[in-house]
Amino acid sequence: MDNTITCNELKERMAAGAVVIDVMTPEDFVACHVAGAGNACIYEMVFLDRIAECAPDRGTELVLYDASGTTRAAQVARERLIEVGYVNVSILKGGLAGWRAAGLPVEAEDEGGMVEPALQDGTFRIDVEKSSLEWIGRNLNNRHHGRIGIREGELVIRGGWPSEGSIVLEMNTITESDIQDPFWHDMLIRHLKSDDFFAVERFPTASFRLTGWVTQHGVSPGAPNGIATGALTIKDVTRTVSFPAIVAPQEDGSIKAHATLDIDRTHWNVCYGSGKLFERLGMHLVHDIISLELFILAR
C-alpha cells in the first residue's frame, strides 16, 4: 500500500489541520524545514516522546518527511507510529528536497548548516589524547584486548583526499583491559612487553606510514570510503599492508578517521605460541592473527 502523498496533497492536508513532522536531526531542522512543521528525530530514543508533544491525540493526521525521500528514515518513523496506535500517518514523497524543488515555503534559521563538510587540503596533526589504537589477541579459550598509546602523527590531504601520513605508537604504553585479577593482568603485560612478543626495550615504537589511497566513490556514510596502503613497522620488520578506511571531515575543520585490519603477527617476528612455528603448545597456543582498530582525530 502506497502511504506517500505529493507536495500538492500536503498543502491541502495542512490547510485541513494535518500535523507535519520533520523526522531528521534537530540541526537539520533548524537549518531548513517545511514552513509550519514540527521536529521529532527518528534517530533519537525520545522520538515517540517528541511525537506525543506535537500530536498527543493518536487520531491526528500526521504527515512525515525526511531529507530526500530516498532512505528508510520516514518509513521507519511511520512504522513506529503505527505500532503505538497512530492511525493516520502519511509520508511526503521526495522529502524536504522535493518540497523545496517545487518552490514551496520553508523556514530556515541557518541554511548554511545544510552544507556537508568537505576535506580541506593541508597537513593535520593527530590529536594523541583523543585518538587510539586498540588491539585484540585470541586463543582457543578466550580473547584479550587493550590499547597502545600514540606518540605523534599527521595526515596530509591533497585534492580532497588523503595522500600521505604517519603515526608512531609508544609500545611501552600497551594496556590490557579484560583481566580483572591484578597478578594475571600484570603478568600478561610483562609477557607482551618481553621478547616473547614486542620486545619493547629494544623496539620502543611501532609505526605506520601511509603511502597510497584509493577512493571508493558512491559509498554510503559510515562505509569505508577508501583503501589505505602503507608501510607497517613492528619490531625490526617493515611490510606493506592495505585495508579499508573511513576518512570524514568534521564541521569544525578537523578530520576523523577509522580503520580496522587483521595482521599475521608472525610476519613481524612476533612468534610466541604460533602453531605454525612451534609444536605441542598445549595451553600456550596463541592465534597468529591480531586485530587492530584505529580511531583518529586530526586537526
Summary of the structure (lengths in Angstrom):
residues: 299
radius of gyration: 26.1
end to end distance: 49.2
largest distance: 79.9
contacts: 866
relative contact order: 0.11
helix: 22%
strand: 37%
